[in-house]
């Protein structure tokens, strides 16, 4: 009886289990990862000591540092924003979340809050981030 000596494993045979593990990890992180929609404007909100969760029936108004506005992800002018808010607020009592850039002028934020009130908003939340430290 003749036995052949064991043949050395090739590089491909040694790397295959590693490739399998990498693909399994990739699939795990794709399934377990959380995807979130990005805002159409770059916003750096001011910091706050309190945090609260948003309710299910709220509109999101964005104000960036240059003064551009967006309502629920759609960039629009001030007059279009007021018209859209009046239409949506007349249908139901909805709270509004205002996410303003921390570099935006305070007078511009106050003017926007007054516009929201004129459009019929009963409650406006100014969103901030917790102070780190």
Helices and strands as residue ranges (DSSP letters): H 11-32, E 47-48, E 58-63, E 69-71, E 74-76, H 78-91, E 95-100, H 106-118, E 124-126, E 129-130
